[in-house]
Amino acid sequence: MRIGTTNGNGTDGELDARLSELFVAYRAACPEPAASVNFMPEMWAKIEARKSSTMFGRLAKALVTAAIAASLILGTLAATSNNQGKNEPGNYLEVLAAEHASALEPLSLERVSLMEQQ
Amino acid sequence: MLVEFELIQKARGGDGGAFNQVVTAYRRRILGTISRLIGRPEDVEDVAQEVFMRLYFSLDQLRTPEVFEPWLYRLTVNACYDYLRKSKRRRESRMSDLSEQQVTLADAAAGSKAQTDESEKRRTRDLVNGLLASVSEEDRVLLTMKEVEGLSLKEMEKIYGVNENALKVRLFRARQRVLKNMKRGNEFL
């Protein structure tokens, strides 16, 4: 087998055959790696780490879901209470204005005539 | 299959000892495949642990014993893809980028079939790794599975989940790309 020949004149067929031979040689040249003694402990450590990260992820998801649900409930309650509040006087100024509504009304002709009589 | 399906079922049920036996049975084969797929001996164990970890967490999806080995190969291929993409170690090198010394050494390695010492093997490995580094990860893995691992098209069909004709086309194109780079390397010199 000749690979990497410097003349570059190999036909496509020859080159193809060379590549096939090279792959076979590569297979033979690659050592069969043996696992180290730490292979299994390290693998189990990775499995355990992923298990705990998965559990943490699930817990985080549950917390996020609960937070969203709580927000929705609180939002609904707040909206409902605001609607009820609109029927009642809102603040101190509004209460005052309601109580003295007549005094604040513009003078009518009847009221002017009454005043003249007095 | 290297193990009984019962053992896999036990492992699926959470039996750590059974899972250890499954790993022990396939470890050597998987390490060898990964070694040839990624071409980096120092990272082979790490990728193999990733493969078996993925196996552990996906065992409950396994229904029939026939698909176990193709499935394990698929996990191996996917882990190798991920490794090759992450590592970004793939140089955009082509054969022409290899140093003259490398090619001369590779030439010598190829010419002396009788010489089988470690340095010759290393040169062959370097040459093929250089060639495979000049194509995409997909091409590299596909060609290695077929040409180096010696898997049949039927076996690859199960691993890739595509039909034989599609595989043939992809293999042909991948091989042409490698040949093109090989040719370019020859012309350069």
Interface residues (C-beta under 8 A of the other chain):
Chain A: M1 R2 I3 G4 T5 T6 N7 G8 G10 D12 L15 D16 R18 L19 S20 E21 L22 F23 A25 Y26 R27 A28 A29 C30 P31 E32 P33 A34 A35 S36 F39 M40 E42 M43 W44 K46 I47 R50
Chain B: G16 N20 V23 R27 R28 L31 G32 S35 R36 P41 V44 E45 A48 Q49 E50 F52 M53 Y56 F57 M95 V103 T104 A106 D107 A109 A110 G111 K113 E120 K121 R122 T124 R125 L127 V128 L131 L143 E147 V148 E149 G150 R175 V178 L179 M182 K183 G185 N186 E187 L189
